[in-house]
Amino acid sequence: MTSATDIEATVLLCDSAQSVGGKLFILGGGWSLLKKTDQPMSMAQAVKLAIPWSRSNERHRIEVQLETDQGMAVSHEGQDVRAEGEIEVGRPPGLKPGTPLDAAFVLAFQGLALEPGGYVWVLRGGDDALLARVAFQVVS
């Protein structure tokens, strides 16, 4: 099993986003405060990983989970609010050896019914290493 501790992550909370051609296109990004409404909430995370040169051409497991600010998993319709998958980044020709490789992707979640309080999106890598924690508040 590989270590994710040398992978750097940047995560931006946003209303919506797309990843196209290795670039992130973000709408309504950079917030940490949401007003609760009668409608279910939708949100996305625009994620950019910097994969070390030495870790290219290998699969990396990524997992994100929504927790309360007390560390409890948040459930929706009986299931934890989470996503997981794998990424693999290859070295493009001509890239200077040692250059970190970008991996940009979006994690979108819809239909969330969050009560007022504090929440944290926790992004972890392959060996359960913490890559990022992004906190936000839902207010009345």
C-alpha positions as semicolon CSV with decimal commas, in nm:
position;residue;x (nm);y (nm);z (nm)
1;M;0,000;0,000;0,000
2;T;0,132;0,345;-0,089
3;S;0,148;0,650;0,132
4;A;-0,062;0,955;0,053
5;T;0,124;1,184;0,294
6;D;0,337;1,330;0,014
7;I;0,031;1,431;-0,192
8;E;-0,074;1,794;-0,148
9;A;-0,443;1,882;-0,172
10;T;-0,626;2,209;-0,230
11;V;-1,004;2,195;-0,179
12;L;-1,249;2,478;-0,243
13;L;-1,616;2,453;-0,143
14;C;-1,846;2,582;-0,415
15;D;-2,201;2,583;-0,541
16;S;-2,099;2,386;-0,849
17;A;-1,790;2,310;-1,054
18;Q;-1,661;2,116;-1,352
19;S;-1,326;1,964;-1,433
20;V;-1,244;1,991;-1,803
21;G;-0,907;1,932;-1,961
22;G;-0,726;1,937;-1,627
23;K;-0,875;2,273;-1,529
24;L;-1,139;2,353;-1,267
25;F;-1,433;2,576;-1,362
26;I;-1,595;2,698;-1,039
27;L;-1,927;2,874;-0,970
28;G;-2,000;3,029;-0,633
29;G;-1,673;2,914;-0,478
30;G;-1,482;2,992;-0,163
31;W;-1,757;2,995;0,096
32;S;-1,768;2,856;0,450
33;L;-2,117;2,969;0,554
34;L;-2,453;2,844;0,421
35;K;-2,799;2,967;0,509
36;K;-3,046;2,686;0,574
37;T;-3,350;2,693;0,346
38;D;-3,656;2,475;0,304
39;Q;-3,496;2,321;-0,005
40;P;-3,230;2,048;0,000
41;M;-2,877;2,182;-0,039
42;S;-2,634;2,111;-0,318
43;M;-2,263;2,173;-0,303
44;A;-1,940;2,067;-0,466
45;Q;-1,575;2,044;-0,384
46;A;-1,325;2,156;-0,645
47;V;-1,013;1,949;-0,571
48;K;-0,660;1,991;-0,702
49;L;-0,402;1,735;-0,599
50;A;-0,028;1,776;-0,651
51;I;0,104;1,424;-0,709
52;P;0,481;1,386;-0,664
53;W;0,678;1,293;-0,977
54;S;0,782;0,967;-0,811
55;R;0,415;0,874;-0,753
56;S;0,298;0,915;-1,113
57;N;0,166;0,618;-1,309
58;E;0,025;0,455;-0,997
59;R;-0,332;0,441;-0,869
60;H;-0,424;0,653;-0,570
61;R;-0,739;0,587;-0,368
62;I;-0,925;0,901;-0,265
63;E;-1,216;0,920;-0,020
64;V;-1,420;1,215;0,104
65;Q;-1,669;1,207;0,390
66;L;-1,896;1,466;0,547
67;E;-1,875;1,483;0,925
68;T;-2,010;1,710;1,195
69;D;-1,757;1,938;1,360
70;Q;-1,771;1,683;1,645
71;G;-1,633;1,408;1,416
72;M;-1,958;1,215;1,364
73;A;-2,041;1,088;1,013
74;V;-2,336;1,268;0,850
75;S;-2,602;1,041;0,699
76;H;-2,858;1,107;0,427
77;E;-3,136;0,857;0,360
78;G;-2,963;0,603;0,583
79;Q;-2,620;0,621;0,421
80;D;-2,309;0,817;0,510
81;V;-2,249;1,119;0,286
82;R;-1,926;1,014;0,117
83;A;-1,758;0,932;-0,212
84;E;-1,455;0,731;-0,307
85;G;-1,259;0,643;-0,615
86;E;-0,916;0,612;-0,769
87;I;-0,704;0,844;-0,978
88;E;-0,391;0,783;-1,178
89;V;-0,176;1,056;-1,330
90;G;0,079;0,990;-1,603
91;R;0,387;1,192;-1,686
92;P;0,342;1,400;-2,001
93;P;0,631;1,402;-2,248
94;G;0,881;1,683;-2,199
95;L;0,792;1,761;-1,839
96;K;1,095;1,846;-1,629
97;P;1,182;1,551;-1,400
98;G;1,074;1,611;-1,041
99;T;0,781;1,836;-1,134
100;P;0,463;1,758;-0,933
101;L;0,169;1,646;-1,147
102;D;-0,176;1,804;-1,117
103;A;-0,492;1,602;-1,074
104;A;-0,808;1,816;-1,079
105;F;-1,155;1,677;-1,015
106;V;-1,494;1,771;-0,871
107;L;-1,699;1,596;-0,605
108;A;-2,063;1,706;-0,623
109;F;-2,335;1,632;-0,368
110;Q;-2,704;1,709;-0,412
111;G;-3,015;1,685;-0,201
112;L;-2,850;1,733;0,137
113;A;-3,079;1,827;0,426
114;L;-2,833;1,975;0,674
115;E;-2,944;2,118;1,005
116;P;-2,781;2,433;1,145
117;G;-2,439;2,355;1,288
118;G;-2,077;2,292;1,200
119;Y;-1,961;2,045;0,937
120;V;-1,631;1,927;0,790
121;W;-1,550;1,760;0,459
122;V;-1,261;1,520;0,523
123;L;-1,047;1,415;0,226
124;R;-0,827;1,109;0,277
125;G;-0,577;0,925;0,061
126;G;-0,482;0,561;0,004
127;D;-0,353;0,467;0,347
128;D;-0,620;0,670;0,525
129;A;-0,381;0,967;0,536
130;L;-0,550;1,303;0,586
131;L;-0,515;1,517;0,273
132;A;-0,752;1,804;0,362
133;R;-1,023;1,918;0,604
134;V;-1,264;2,187;0,489
135;A;-1,502;2,324;0,753
136;F;-1,828;2,512;0,699
137;Q;-2,129;2,625;0,900
138;V;-2,502;2,600;0,826
139;V;-2,697;2,882;0,992
140;S;-3,070;2,944;1,039
